[in-house]
Amino acid sequence: MKRTLSLFIFLFLSISCTNDLEFQNYSDFKVSGEKIQIYDPQTRLDVSRGDFSPIIELQINKESSVIYPDNRPTIFLFVAHWCPYCREEIPEVIEWINQADLINKDVNIVLVVTHTDPEKNNYPPDNWLFNENWQYPVIYDDNQNTLSEHFGITYFPSWVFTESDGEIALTFAGRLGIDELQKLVN
């Protein structure tokens, strides 16, 4: 009996403590609209400029959801927790949001965390963002990377800037410093 109980406890702890089960924070969302392609730094083409952004309906709870983009300019930033450029970008983006006073200018800033991998560093991503003091909306892509695929993300970090009607003003793959971000929003 003791041996069976010990084996049961060992198996339970082994299964419950595996990395694959740790991150269960995927967001509940639906995505619709045409798939787009992100700016390609190799070709220097922004083929999605002028198209309309895919629409993300993020379920907040059973009764309410939020739709991005809404009737405000929206900035989507796609990151991966294991990407060193993304880890450098987040503190700068927070500083830029505060300096540019974007929240009071009624601009949506939406961080999309995608390509979550428990085997890579800086895992889990929600702890990383908490430690960085990220205080803006976050969508955790599902384990099939549905949002990443729909937005054509192939590089990290990647940006999608939309006008208030959802039309894509700019896409960009790679880091943007505070100076570049300030120029883009102005």
C-alpha positions in Angstrom: 0.0 0.0 0.0 2.8 2.4 0.9 4.6 1.6 -2.3 1.5 2.2 -4.4 0.8 5.5 -2.6 4.4 6.6 -3.1 4.3 5.6 -6.8 1.0 7.5 -7.2 2.4 10.7 -5.5 5.6 10.5 -7.6 3.6 10.1 -10.9 1.2 12.9 -9.9 4.0 15.3 -9.1 6.0 14.3 -12.2 3.0 15.0 -14.5 1.8 18.1 -12.7 5.2 19.7 -12.7 6.2 19.3 -16.3 6.8 22.4 -18.3 4.2 21.5 -20.9 1.5 21.9 -18.3 2.8 25.0 -16.6 1.6 27.7 -19.0 -2.1 27.6 -19.3 -2.6 31.3 -19.7 -3.5 31.2 -23.4 -6.1 33.9 -24.2 -9.6 33.0 -25.3 -10.0 34.8 -28.7 -11.4 34.6 -32.2 -9.7 36.1 -35.2 -11.4 37.0 -38.5 -10.7 38.9 -41.7 -8.1 38.3 -44.3 -4.6 37.1 -43.4 -1.9 39.7 -43.9 1.9 39.7 -44.5 4.3 41.6 -42.2 6.9 43.9 -43.6 9.8 41.8 -44.9 13.2 43.3 -44.0 14.9 41.4 -46.8 12.7 42.7 -49.6 11.9 46.0 -47.8 8.3 45.6 -48.9 5.3 46.5 -46.7 2.7 44.7 -48.8 -0.1 45.0 -46.2 -0.2 48.8 -46.0 -3.7 49.9 -47.0 -5.3 46.5 -46.3 -7.5 46.0 -43.3 -6.2 44.4 -40.2 -7.5 41.0 -39.1 -10.0 41.5 -36.2 -9.3 39.9 -32.8 -12.2 39.4 -30.5 -10.7 38.8 -27.0 -13.1 37.1 -24.5 -12.6 38.9 -21.2 -15.2 36.7 -19.3 -18.4 34.9 -20.1 -20.3 38.1 -20.6 -17.9 40.5 -22.3 -15.3 40.7 -24.9 -13.0 43.4 -26.5 -12.5 43.8 -30.2 -9.1 45.0 -31.7 -8.8 47.1 -33.6 -11.7 49.2 -32.4 -12.5 52.8 -33.5 -9.1 53.9 -32.3 -5.6 53.7 -33.8 -4.1 50.4 -32.6 -0.6 49.2 -32.3 0.0 45.5 -32.2 3.4 44.3 -31.0 4.1 40.6 -31.5 6.8 39.2 -29.2 8.2 35.8 -28.2 9.4 35.4 -24.6 12.7 33.7 -25.8 13.6 36.5 -28.3 16.5 38.6 -27.0 15.4 41.6 -29.2 11.9 41.4 -27.7 13.3 41.4 -24.2 15.3 44.5 -25.0 12.3 46.1 -26.7 9.7 45.8 -23.9 11.3 48.3 -21.4 11.8 50.8 -24.2 8.2 50.4 -25.4 7.0 51.0 -21.8 9.1 54.2 -21.6 7.9 55.3 -25.0 4.2 54.7 -24.1 4.6 56.9 -21.0 6.7 59.6 -22.8 4.3 59.9 -25.7 1.3 59.7 -23.4 -0.4 57.3 -25.8 -3.1 56.1 -23.4 -4.4 59.7 -23.0 -4.2 60.1 -26.8 -6.6 57.2 -27.1 -4.3 54.8 -28.8 -4.6 51.1 -28.2 -1.4 49.3 -27.4 -1.8 45.5 -27.6 1.0 43.1 -26.9 0.6 39.7 -28.5 2.8 37.0 -27.0 3.2 34.1 -29.4 5.4 31.1 -30.1 5.4 30.1 -26.4 7.9 27.4 -25.7 8.6 25.9 -22.3 12.0 24.6 -23.4 13.3 28.1 -24.2 14.5 30.8 -21.8 12.5 33.5 -20.1 9.6 31.1 -19.6 6.7 31.6 -18.6 5.9 34.8 -20.5 3.4 36.1 -18.0 6.1 36.2 -15.3 8.4 38.1 -17.7 5.8 40.7 -18.4 5.0 41.1 -14.7 8.7 41.6 -13.9 8.9 44.2 -16.7 5.8 46.0 -15.2 3.8 45.7 -18.5 0.4 47.3 -17.7 -1.3 47.3 -21.1 -3.5 44.7 -22.8 -1.8 41.3 -23.5 -3.1 38.5 -25.7 -1.4 35.2 -25.3 -1.6 33.4 -28.7 -2.7 29.8 -28.6 -0.3 26.9 -28.9 -1.0 26.7 -32.7 0.2 30.4 -33.0 -3.1 31.3 -34.7 -2.7 35.1 -34.3 0.9 34.9 -35.5 -0.1 33.0 -38.6 -3.1 35.3 -39.3 -0.9 38.4 -39.1 2.0 36.8 -41.1 4.5 37.1 -38.3 7.9 35.6 -39.3 10.2 37.9 -37.3 10.3 39.0 -33.6 9.5 41.6 -32.6 6.9 42.6 -35.3 4.6 45.6 -35.4 1.3 46.3 -37.0 0.0 49.9 -36.8 -3.6 50.6 -37.8 -5.7 53.7 -38.3 -8.9 54.1 -36.3 -10.9 52.4 -39.1 -8.6 49.3 -39.0 -6.7 50.1 -42.1 -3.1 49.1 -41.8 -0.8 52.2 -41.8 2.4 50.3 -41.4 3.9 46.9 -40.6 7.4 46.4 -39.5 9.6 43.4 -38.4 12.4 44.1 -36.0 13.2 46.4 -33.1 12.1 50.0 -33.2 13.9 52.4 -30.8 12.1 55.2 -29.0 13.1 57.8 -31.6 11.7 55.7 -34.4 8.5 55.0 -32.6 8.0 58.7 -31.8 8.4 59.5 -35.5 5.9 56.8 -36.6 3.2 57.9 -34.2 3.6 61.6 -35.0 
